[in-house]
Amino acid sequence: MSSGTPGYGSKLSFSLDNVTYTTVAQLRKITPQGSKQTMVDQTNILTAGNATAPLALRFDSGEISMDGVLIPEDGSQLQLGTLHAGLTLTYWKVLLSDGVTTWSFRGFLSEFVPFTVDVAKAMAFTAKIRVWGALTGPSGTV
């Protein structure tokens, strides 16, 4: 038997000063791309065996996508456009639905779609955060 934690109640917040945070309203989805390493092949004639010898040089924390229900007059959603247009390096944190687990990072709002209209559904907005540096979570940085 497996058990899982529902995502309902998870929150994404941002801050300009790393003190006062604003929660983005009506998010439906928060999706990290995942961290990747830049690798080089250091194999040479002295490498033992017949396998390649990779070496990790740097990591890239990638992007985090968000998708939400648009509330045209909501200040938190309007501020996303301002962060994007201002090229602002921002503090971010994700509080998972367990109410304890927090991931924090810095990043730029690299993409912002302020509205999507589908007459048969609720209006939506989407955005992507380009992570600057590492994500810091319950077990340190990744």
Summary of the structure (lengths in Angstrom):
residues: 142
radius of gyration: 19.0
end to end distance: 29.2
largest distance: 65.2
contacts: 355
relative contact order: 0.23
helix: 8%
strand: 49%
